[in-house]
Amino acid sequence: MAIGRITGSVLKSNLTRNGTDLAFETNLLYLDVTNSRVGIGTSEPTTALQVNGTITATTVAGATDLNLSAATNGDINIPADIGLTFGNDGEKIEGDGTNLKIASSGTTTLDSVGNIILDADSGGTVIIADNGTSLMKMFQFGNFVAVESIISNKDFHIRGNDGGSYIDALIFDMSEAGAATFNSTIATTGLTINSAYTLPTADGSSEQVIKTDGSGTLSFTTISTNSVSQGNSNVTVTDSGTGAITIAADGNTIITMNATTALDVSAVTNAIRLPNGTTGQRPSGSVGMVRYNSSTDNIEGYTSAGGWAQLGATSTTAENTNDTATSEATSISTTASVIDQFTTSSFDSAWYLSITRDEINNEVSTAKYSLVHNNSSSFVATSHITRSNTSNTYITASTDITGGSARLLGTGGSVVNSVSTYRIALGDNTTAGTTGSVTTVINTDVDSASESIDSWAKGSYRAAKYYISVNNASKTEVTSMEALVVHDGTTAFITAYGVTNTGSNDLVSLTAAVDGDNVVVSASGNEPNLRVTSYRILLANAESGSTGDNVNAIADTTVSSTATTVDTFTNSVYTGAFYVFTGHNATEGSTSASEVTVVSNEDVHISTGPAISTKGTDQLTFSATQSGSTVTVKAASTSGASTTVNGYRVHMLRGSAGASTADTVLVSTTQTITGAKTFSNSVVMMTNLPTSDPSNAGQLWNDSGTLKISAG
């Protein structure tokens, strides 16, 4: 080997240096004799051996510990893909310049007196794997740290040792969206679920349940055994199987509900109490509804065909018997006969609703007679005539005062007539009061200024029929009149008719108006200090049917433009009827009232009028048919479908009363017949005539087929 220049003192044997350093090629090899240091590649070694360059060796061994160090902020560099092994390749640390791998064929232990910190940048992800398969990772995601089970549907268990046994304290089922199963109880001083519900921090009392305040705070409460209350939401009791829901009281089942019977209360013997309210409080109709109507004192139900109507047997119509009476008169001939009478001190005015039968011609008719008197004279007018034969005059009415009584007289168009009447009378004997649909109202001092004589609730009633008697005591004058009143909720309408006066002028003028919740009927007098007495029949918004001896309430019927049945009767029970009908169509907002008269014999006959309608034209038209003895009254609406019709009926029977003996041809008794007689048949049969002259002047005899009169 070539030796370069060696500087220093003269060499001695064995290169002994006494305090003098030795340098080979300046710093190729430098011996620091003073400090006992060797430098390779440096002339200023700071340690026993300092090499400035690369050391190649197969083994580096230390007598005890082997320390590797670098200058401050310096590194000990192991080249890429060069591993640091411990004994063999089974324990190895190796990097490729980017990634570092620590491998062990056994157990790898990280043991630190202080903290062990795993610091990964770019999300801080730490992955736990098994033989190259990633199982779980911990990482930063947004503003939180996540622990993630990587394998699809792989559950996540938190396991611990409970007294020597391993238990899964908490399992997250990843195939069920992470459903959590706790092995045992959850102990907490406060728990909020789903960021919405805060559980109580302490247990409640025995048998209490958890309730919410609506804001997410849950607390314990006691369920009342006496009632169930649920704010503004539904309460549902459900039997999901095939059983029944039962309600018991006092230890006994009172209600059973199941798929076979919606509501079964047959286990008890008491009663079910229905919803209770007035006509005005009816709910919007729905098919199958049942309730008690406190306005009509009836149980009613709702159907699509009939709307609200009374259920079961109809009740008896309440009737004012203080101011009404029935009577009949028979054998009314062509000479005036008394139909009815009353003392003048009892009533000022009377209206006779009558059915007349012509007994000779077997024909029938309706008529209304309005009688009024001033104590000395009486007056009568006739209206509402409906006849089975329009050419028959039936009865002509007249009146007089005899012996302190006002009398209604009738003169027949034929020699034998009979009359049935229903009388409404008003006057000094009338007192204010209400019976069923009828109210009598008295105002004792009506002057020239318009003032109320009656009012009624517009929300409950649509129409009213009035009979009115007005008395001017100072002049002994009386006016009787009738009126119909309707309203549409905003405006009231009135028509007055049938005025009969004892004097020269009508005593009052009538008006009607809607005032707040009421319809008000007012009168202004043409004279001061007038006594106005009214007999009022109210027709409700909704009416339940009822029957009576003389009057019926006609239940609601929904009609359209097609004639629809609104009432029926049998002509063997009633010969005729006087009706007041009201109709209302909510869609159109129109209401009407109509008077209708019907009479039946071999056929049925009907008349309509007077009538009034809020729409300005007739709302209802009426017709009648007869099948056998059944009379059917029908109504059709010009307002179209869903028009509700109800009414009030006065009915009478006027059966055959026969003729008096003086007006009857007897077949088995000797009888004298006067007056001219006309035989309508072309053949007159006379049997058992003598076949020889009886020698009795005027007697007929049969002379071999020739009719002869004996000369005596």
C-alpha positions in Angstrom: 0.0 0.0 0.0 1.3 3.4 -0.8 2.1 5.6 2.2 1.9 9.3 1.8 3.6 11.9 3.6 3.6 11.6 7.4 4.2 14.8 9.4 5.4 15.1 12.9 8.6 14.3 14.8 11.0 11.6 13.7 9.5 8.2 14.1 10.7 6.1 16.7 10.4 2.4 17.0 6.8 1.2 17.3 5.6 4.7 16.4 5.6 5.7 20.0 4.1 9.2 20.4 4.8 11.2 23.4 2.1 13.9 23.5 2.3 14.5 19.8 -0.7 13.9 17.3 -0.3 11.8 14.2 -2.0 12.7 10.9 -2.2 10.6 7.7 -3.0 12.8 4.7 -4.1 15.6 6.9 -7.5 14.1 8.0 -7.7 10.7 6.3 -6.7 9.2 9.6 -6.1 11.4 12.5 -4.8 10.3 15.9 -5.6 12.7 18.7 -3.0 11.5 21.2 -3.8 14.2 23.7 -7.5 13.2 24.0 -7.1 9.6 23.0 -9.4 10.0 20.0 -9.3 8.7 16.4 -10.7 10.7 13.5 -11.4 9.3 10.0 -12.2 12.0 7.6 -11.8 14.6 10.3 -8.8 16.1 12.1 -10.9 17.1 15.1 -12.5 14.0 16.5 -14.8 14.8 19.4 -15.4 11.2 20.4 -13.2 8.1 20.8 -13.9 7.3 17.1 -15.4 9.9 14.8 -16.0 9.0 11.1 -17.0 11.6 8.6 -18.3 9.4 5.9 -19.9 6.0 5.3 -19.0 3.0 7.5 -19.4 -0.5 5.9 -19.4 -3.4 8.3 -21.1 -6.7 8.8 -21.2 -6.5 12.5 -21.1 -3.7 15.0 -20.8 -4.9 18.6 -20.5 -3.2 21.9 -18.9 -4.5 25.0 -22.0 -3.4 26.9 -24.5 -1.0 25.4 -24.1 0.3 21.9 -25.0 4.0 21.6 -25.7 5.6 18.2 -25.9 9.4 18.3 -25.9 12.3 15.8 -25.2 15.9 16.1 -27.9 18.2 17.3 -30.8 18.2 14.9 -29.0 15.5 13.0 -30.4 12.1 12.0 -29.2 8.4 11.9 -30.2 7.4 8.4 -30.9 3.9 7.3 -31.3 3.7 3.5 -34.6 2.8 1.9 -35.6 -0.8 1.8 -32.9 -1.6 4.4 -34.4 -3.2 7.4 -33.4 -3.0 11.0 -33.7 -6.6 12.3 -33.7 -7.9 15.8 -32.1 -11.4 15.8 -33.6 -12.2 12.4 -36.0 -11.0 9.8 -38.9 -12.1 12.0 -38.4 -8.9 14.0 -37.8 -6.1 11.6 -38.2 -2.4 11.1 -38.0 -1.3 7.5 -39.0 1.7 5.4 -39.1 2.4 1.7 -38.5 6.1 1.9 -42.3 6.7 2.2 -43.9 4.1 4.3 -42.5 2.4 7.5 -43.3 -1.1 8.5 -42.7 -2.7 11.9 -43.1 -6.5 11.7 -42.9 -9.2 14.3 -43.4 -12.9 14.1 -44.6 -12.8 17.7 -45.8 -10.0 19.9 -45.0 -6.3 19.5 -45.0 -4.4 22.8 -45.1 -0.6 23.1 -44.1 0.1 26.7 -43.7 3.7 27.8 -43.4 5.3 31.2 -45.1 8.3 29.7 -47.8 8.6 27.0 -47.9 6.6 23.8 -49.0 9.0 21.1 -50.1 7.9 17.6 -50.0 11.0 15.4 -51.2 10.7 11.8 -51.6 13.7 9.6 -54.2 14.2 6.8 -57.3 13.1 8.9 -55.4 11.4 11.6 -56.4 7.9 10.4 -55.3 4.9 12.5 -56.2 1.6 10.9 -56.2 -1.8 12.6 -55.9 -4.7 10.3 -55.6 -8.5 10.4 -53.2 -10.1 8.0 -53.5 -7.3 5.6 -57.4 -7.0 5.9 -58.5 -3.7 7.4 -60.9 -4.2 10.2 -61.3 -0.8 12.0 -60.0 2.6 11.8 -60.0 5.8 13.9 -59.9 9.1 12.1 -60.9 12.7 12.2 -64.0 13.5 10.2 -65.0 17.1 10.0 -65.3 18.4 13.5 -65.5 15.0 15.2 -63.4 11.9 15.7 -64.8 8.6 14.3 -64.2 4.9 15.1 -65.3 2.9 12.1 -65.8 -0.8 11.5 -64.6 -1.2 8.0 -65.9 -4.6 6.9 -69.6 -4.5 5.6 -72.2 -5.6 8.3 -69.4 -6.4 10.7 -70.8 -5.8 14.2 -68.9 -3.7 16.7 -68.6 -5.0 20.2 -67.4 -3.3 23.4 -66.2 -6.1 25.5 -65.0 -6.3 29.2 -64.2 -8.7 31.9 -66.9 -9.1 34.6 -65.4 -11.1 37.5 -63.3 -13.3 35.2 -66.0 -13.7 32.5 -65.9 -11.8 29.3 -69.1 -10.0 28.5 -70.2 -7.8 25.5 -71.3 -4.7 27.4 -72.5 -3.0 24.2 -73.0 -4.3 20.7 -73.6 -2.2 17.6 -75.4 -4.2 14.9 -74.1 -2.8 11.7 -76.5 -4.8 9.6 -79.4 -3.0 11.4 -78.2 0.6 10.9 -76.0 0.4 14.0 -78.8 -0.7 16.5 -77.2 -0.7 19.9 -77.8 -3.5 22.4 -76.7 -3.0 26.0 -75.9 -6.1 28.0 -77.3 -4.6 31.1 -78.7 -1.3 32.5 -77.7 2.2 31.6 -76.8 4.4 34.5 -76.7 8.1 33.9 -77.6 11.4 35.6 -79.1 12.7 32.4 -79.8 11.2 29.0 -80.9 12.9 25.8 -82.1 10.7 23.0 -81.9 11.7 19.3 -81.2 15.3 20.4 -84.9 15.6 21.1 -85.9 13.7 24.3 -84.4 14.3 27.7 -85.1 11.4 30.1 -85.7 11.9 33.9 -82.7 11.9 36.1 -84.4 9.8 38.8 -86.9 7.0 39.0 -90.6 7.7 39.4 -93.1 6.0 41.7 -94.6 2.6 41.3 -96.9 2.2 38.2 -96.1 5.7 36.9 -95.4 6.2 33.2 -93.3 8.6 31.2 -95.0 11.6 29.6 -93.6 14.5 27.5 -94.1 18.2 27.9 -94.2 18.6 24.1 -90.7 20.2 24.1 -88.7 17.0 24.5 -88.5 16.8 28.3 -89.8 13.5 29.6 -91.0 13.0 33.2 -92.9 10.4 35.2 -96.7 10.8 35.7 -99.6 8.8 37.0 -102.3 7.7 34.6 -105.7 8.5 35.9 -108.0 5.5 36.1 -111.0 7.8 36.0 -110.4 9.6 32.7 -108.3 9.7 29.5 -107.3 13.1 28.2 -105.3 13.7 25.0 -105.0 17.4 24.0 -105.7 18.0 20.4 -104.9 14.6 19.0 -106.7 11.3 18.6 -107.0 8.6 21.2 -107.0 5.2 19.6 -107.7 1.8 21.4 -106.8 -1.0 19.1 -107.3 -4.8 19.3 -104.9 -6.2 16.7 -106.1 -9.7 17.1 -109.5 -11.4 16.9 -110.6 -10.5 20.4 -113.0 -7.7 21.6 -112.6 -4.4 23.4 -114.8 -4.2 26.5 -115.7 -1.5 28.9 -116.7 -2.4 32.5 -118.1 -0.5 35.4 -118.7 -1.7 38.9 -117.2 -5.0 37.9 -119.7 -5.6 35.1 -119.1 -5.5 31.4 -121.4 -2.8 29.9 -120.0 -2.4 26.4 -118.4 -4.9 24.0 -116.9 -3.9 20.6 -115.7 -6.5 18.1 -115.6 -7.2 14.4 -119.1 -8.8 14.5 -120.9 -6.1 16.5 -119.6 -2.6 16.4 -121.2 -1.7 19.7 -123.0 -4.3 21.9 -124.6 -3.1 25.1 -127.0 -5.9 25.5 -125.3 -7.1 28.7 -127.0 -4.3 30.7 -130.7 -3.4 31.2 -130.4 0.4 31.6 -130.0 2.8 28.7 -127.7 4.7 26.3 -127.9 8.4 26.5 -127.6 10.1 23.1 -126.1 13.5 22.2 -128.6 16.3 23.3 -129.1 19.6 21.5 -131.5 21.9 19.8 -132.4 22.0 16.1 -130.0 24.9 15.6 -127.2 22.8 17.2 -127.5 19.9 14.7 -124.1 19.0 13.3 -123.5 18.8 9.6 -125.4 15.8 8.5 -123.6 12.5 8.0 -125.4 9.3 7.1 -126.1 7.2 10.2 -125.9 10.0 12.8 -128.3 9.7 15.8 -129.1 12.4 18.4 -131.9 13.7 20.7 -133.4 17.0 19.5 -134.4 19.1 22.5 -136.3 21.5 20.4 -138.7 18.9 19.1 -138.4 16.4 22.0 -137.6 13.6 19.5 -134.9 11.1 18.7 -133.7 11.8 15.2 -131.4 10.2 12.7 -129.7 11.4 9.4 -130.1 9.7 6.0 -128.9 10.8 2.6 -132.5 10.6 1.3 -134.4 12.3 4.1 -131.8 14.4 6.0 -132.6 14.8 9.7 -135.8 13.0 10.6 -137.5 11.5 13.6 -136.8 7.9 14.4 -139.3 5.3 15.3 -142.9 6.0 16.2 -143.9 9.6 15.7 -144.9 11.7 18.7 -148.2 13.4 19.2 -148.2 16.9 17.8 -148.8 19.5 20.6 -152.0 21.4 19.8 -153.3 24.7 21.1 -156.8 23.8 22.3 -157.6 27.1 24.0 -158.0 29.0 20.7 -159.0 26.1 18.4 -162.0 23.9 18.2 -163.5 21.3 15.8 -167.1 21.0 14.8 -169.4 19.5 12.2 -172.7 20.4 10.7 -174.9 18.1 8.7 -178.1 18.3 6.7 -177.3 21.8 5.4 -179.8 22.5 2.7 -180.6 25.3 0.3 -181.8 27.3 3.3 -179.2 29.0 5.6 -178.2 26.7 8.4 -175.8 27.3 11.4 -172.4 25.8 10.9 -170.9 27.2 14.2 -171.3 30.0 16.6 -169.6 31.7 19.6 -170.4 34.5 22.0 -169.2 37.9 20.8 -167.5 38.5 24.2 -165.2 35.5 23.6 -163.6 36.2 20.3 -163.3 39.1 17.8 -162.1 37.0 14.8 -162.4 33.4 13.8 -161.0 31.4 10.8 -162.8 28.2 9.8 -160.7 25.7 7.9 -163.5 23.5 6.5 -164.2 20.4 4.4 -167.7 20.2 2.8 -169.4 17.2 1.3 -172.3 17.5 -1.1 -174.2 14.4 0.0 -176.5 14.4 -3.0 -173.7 14.4 -5.6 -171.0 12.9 -3.4 -168.6 15.7 -4.1 -166.1 17.4 -1.7 -164.5 20.8 -1.3 -162.2 22.8 0.9 -162.9 26.4 2.0 -161.6 28.8 4.6 -164.1 31.2 6.1 -162.8 34.4 7.9 -165.3 35.8 10.3 -165.0 39.1 12.2 -167.5 41.1 14.2 -167.9 44.4 16.1 -170.5 43.1 18.6 -173.4 44.3 16.5 -172.5 43.2 13.0 -170.5 40.4 11.6 -168.7 39.9 8.3 -167.3 36.8 6.6 -165.0 36.2 3.6 -164.2 32.9 1.8 -160.9 31.7 0.4 -158.8 28.5 -0.1 -161.4 26.7 -2.2 -160.3 23.4 -3.7 -163.2 21.4 -5.3 -163.7 18.0 -6.8 -166.2 19.5 -9.1 -165.4 23.1 -10.1 -169.0 23.7 -11.2 -170.5 22.9 -7.8 -171.0 25.8 -5.5 -171.1 23.6 -2.4 -171.8 26.0 0.4 -172.2 29.8 0.4 -171.1 31.2 3.7 -172.9 34.1 5.5 -172.9 35.4 9.1 -175.1 37.2 11.6 -175.2 38.1 15.3 -178.1 36.6 17.2 -178.7 36.6 20.9 -175.1 37.8 21.6 -173.5 35.1 19.4 -171.7 35.5 16.1 -172.9 32.8 13.8 -171.3 31.2 10.7 -174.1 30.2 8.4 -174.1 28.0 5.3 -176.5 27.7 2.4 -176.0 24.6 0.2 -175.9 24.4 -3.5 -177.7 21.1 -3.2 -180.3 20.1 -0.7 -178.1 18.0 1.5 -174.5 19.0 2.6 -172.3 18.4 5.6 -169.3 20.3 6.9 -166.3 19.6 9.2 -164.4 22.6 10.5 -161.3 23.4 12.4 -161.7 26.9 14.0 -158.9 29.3 15.1 -160.4 32.1 17.1 -158.8 35.2 18.7 -160.1 37.9 21.0 -160.8 38.8 24.5 -160.4 35.2 25.7 -157.0 34.8 24.2 -153.9 34.6 26.5 -150.3 34.6 25.4 -148.6 31.2 25.4 -146.8 28.5 23.4 -148.0 25.0 22.6 -145.7 23.0 20.3 -145.3 25.0 17.0 -148.1 27.5 17.9 -147.6 30.7 19.9 -150.2 33.3 20.7 -148.8 36.8 21.1 -150.6 39.9 22.3 -149.6 43.6 21.9 -152.2 45.7 23.7 -151.2 49.1 22.5 -150.1 49.6 18.9 -150.0 53.2 17.6 -149.1 54.8 14.4 -145.4 54.3 14.9 -144.2 50.9 13.7 -143.5 48.6 16.6 -142.8 44.9 17.2 -145.7 42.6 17.6 -143.6 39.4 17.5 -140.1 38.0 17.0 -138.4 34.7 16.7 -134.9 33.2 16.3 -133.7 33.3 12.7 -131.2 30.5 13.4 -133.9 28.0 14.4 -136.8 28.9 12.1 -137.2 29.8 8.4 -140.9 30.8 8.1 -144.0 31.6 10.1 -147.7 31.6 9.3 -149.8 34.3 11.2 -153.5 34.7 11.9 -154.0 38.2 13.3 -156.9 40.0 14.9 -156.8 43.8 15.5 -159.3 45.5 17.8 -159.9 49.2 17.9 -162.0 49.4 21.1 -162.6 53.2 20.9 -164.4 52.8 17.6 -165.6 49.2 18.0 -163.8 48.2 14.8 -162.0 44.9 14.1 -159.7 43.8 11.3 -158.7 40.1 10.7 -155.9 39.2 8.4 -153.3 36.5 7.6 -149.6 36.7 6.8 -146.6 34.6 5.7 -143.1 35.6 6.7 -139.8 34.1 5.5 -136.1 35.2 5.6 -132.8 34.3 4.0 -130.6 35.1 7.1 -130.2 38.7 6.1 -133.5 40.0 4.9 -137.1 39.1 6.0 -140.1 39.1 3.6 -143.8 39.3 4.5 -147.0 39.1 2.6 -150.4 39.9 4.2 -153.7 38.7 2.8 -157.3 37.6 3.6 -158.1 41.0 5.2 -161.6 41.3 6.6 -162.8 44.5 8.2 -165.8 45.6 10.2 -165.0 49.1 9.2 -164.0 50.9 6.0 -160.2 50.6 6.4 -157.5 48.2 7.4 -156.4 48.9 11.0 -152.7 48.0 10.7 -149.9 47.7 8.1 -147.3 44.9 8.6 -143.6 44.8 8.0 -140.8 42.3 8.8 -137.1 42.6 9.2 -134.0 40.7 10.4 -132.7 42.3 13.6 -129.5 40.6 14.9 -130.4 37.0 15.7 -134.1 37.5 15.3 -136.8 38.1 12.7 -139.1 40.9 13.9 -142.6 41.4 12.7 -143.9 44.9 13.2 -147.2 46.7 12.9 -148.1 50.4 12.4 -151.6 51.4 13.3 -154.0 53.5 11.3 -155.7 54.3 14.6 -154.1 54.7 18.0 -154.3 52.2 21.0 -154.9 49.1 18.9 -154.9 45.6 20.5 -153.1 43.2 18.2 -153.5 39.4 18.9 -151.6 36.9 16.8 -151.7 33.2 16.3 -148.4 32.1 15.0 -147.3 28.8 13.5 -143.4 28.5 13.3 -141.7 26.3 10.7 -138.3 25.2 11.8 -135.0 25.0 9.8 -135.2 21.3 10.4 -138.4 19.6 11.5 -139.1 16.1 12.9 -142.5 14.6 12.0 -145.3 14.2 14.5 -148.9 13.3 14.4 -152.1 14.5 16.1 -155.8 14.2 16.1 -156.2 17.5 14.1 -152.7 18.6 13.2 -149.4 17.1 12.0 -145.8 18.4 11.8 -144.4 17.3 8.4 -140.8 16.2 8.7 -137.9 17.4 6.6 -137.7 16.0 3.0 -135.0 16.8 0.5 -136.5 17.6 -2.9 -135.1 18.5 -6.3 -136.6 19.7 -9.5 -138.3 16.4 -9.8 -141.6 16.0 -7.8 -140.8 14.3 -4.5 -143.2 13.0 -1.9 -143.4 15.2 1.2 -146.6 13.8 2.8 -149.2 11.1 2.5 -152.6 10.4 4.1 -155.5 8.0 3.6 -158.8 9.5 2.4 -160.8 7.1 4.5 -159.2 8.8 7.6 -158.9 12.4 6.3 -160.9 13.9 3.4 -158.7 16.9 3.1 -155.9 19.0 4.6 -154.7 22.5 4.9 -150.9 22.8 4.7 -148.3 25.5 5.3 -144.9 24.4 3.7 -141.5 26.0 3.9 -138.6 25.3 1.5 -134.9 26.2 1.9 -132.0 25.8 -0.4 -128.7 26.5 1.3 -126.7 26.6 -1.9 -128.9 29.2 -3.5 -129.6 30.9 -0.2 -133.3 31.1 -0.8 -136.4 30.3 1.3 -140.1 30.2 0.7 -143.4 29.6 2.4 -146.6 28.3 0.7 -150.2 27.4 1.6 -151.5 24.3 0.0 -155.0 22.8 0.2 -155.8 19.2 -0.8 -159.2 17.3 -1.0 -159.8 13.7 -2.0 -162.8 11.6 -3.0 -162.6 9.3 -6.0 -159.7 11.5 -7.1 -157.4 14.0 -5.4 -157.4 17.8 -6.1 -154.8 20.4 -5.0 -154.4 24.2 -4.9 -151.5 26.4 -4.0 -151.4 29.9 -2.6 -150.7 32.4 -1.2 -146.9 31.9 -1.3 -143.8 34.0 -0.7 -140.2 33.5 -1.7 -137.0 35.3 -1.0 -135.9 34.7 -4.6 -138.8 36.7 -5.9 -140.3 33.9 -7.9 -142.0 30.6 -6.7 -139.5 28.3 -5.2 -141.8 25.3 -4.8 -144.5 23.7 -6.9 -146.9 21.2 -5.5 -148.8 18.3 -7.0 -150.9 15.3 -5.7 -151.6 11.8 -6.8 -154.0 9.1 -5.5 -153.6 5.4 -5.5 -156.6 3.6 -4.1 -157.2 5.4 -0.8 -153.7 6.8 -0.4 -153.2 10.4 -1.2 -149.6 11.5 -1.9 -148.5 15.2 -1.8 -145.4 16.0 -3.8 -143.1 19.1 -4.1 -140.6 20.1 -6.7 -138.0 22.9 -6.3 -137.0 25.6 -8.8 -133.9 26.0 -6.7 -132.8 22.5 -7.8 -131.4 19.7 -5.7 -130.9 19.7 -1.9 -134.0 21.9 -1.2 -135.3 21.0 2.3 -139.1 21.0 2.7 -141.2 20.6 5.9 -144.6 21.8 7.0 -147.6 22.0 9.3 -150.9 20.3 8.4 -154.5 20.7 9.6 -156.6 17.7 8.5 -160.3 16.7 8.7 -162.5 13.8 7.8 -165.8 14.7 6.1 -167.4 11.3 5.6 -170.9 10.8 4.3 -173.6 12.0 6.8 -176.6 11.0 4.6 -179.7 13.0 4.0 -182.7 13.8 6.3 -185.8 11.6 6.0 -187.7 14.5 4.4 -185.2 14.5 1.5 -185.0 10.7 1.0 -187.2 8.5 -1.2 -188.4 5.6 1.0 -188.8 2.2 -0.6 -191.0 0.4 1.9 -193.1 3.1 3.5 -195.9 5.2 2.2 -194.6 8.7 1.5 -195.7 11.9 -0.1 -193.2 13.4 -2.6 -193.5 17.0 -3.7 -191.7 19.0 -6.3 -190.7 18.2 -9.8 -188.4 15.2 -10.2 -186.1 14.3 -13.1 -185.0 10.8 -13.7 -181.6 10.6 -15.4 -181.8 6.9 -16.5 -183.5 6.3 -19.8 -185.3 3.3 -18.3 -187.5 3.5 -15.2 -188.5 0.2 -13.8 -191.8 -0.1 -12.0 -192.7 -3.5 -10.9 -195.8 -5.0 -9.2 -198.2 -2.5 -10.9 -201.9 -3.6 -10.9 -202.9 -5.3 -14.2 -206.4 -3.9 -14.0 -207.8 -0.5 -13.3 -207.6 0.0 -9.5 -210.4 2.7 -9.7 -208.1 5.0 -7.6 -207.6 8.3 -9.3 -204.0 9.0 -10.2 -202.8 5.5 -9.6 -200.7 3.8 -12.3 -201.6 0.4 -13.7 -200.2 -1.9 -16.4 -202.7 -2.7 -19.2 -200.9 -5.5 -21.0 -197.7 -3.4 -21.3 -199.3 0.0 -21.6 -198.8 2.3 -18.6 -202.1 3.9 -17.7 -203.4 6.3 -15.0 -206.6 5.4 -13.3 -209.4 8.0 -13.4 -211.0 6.7 -10.3 
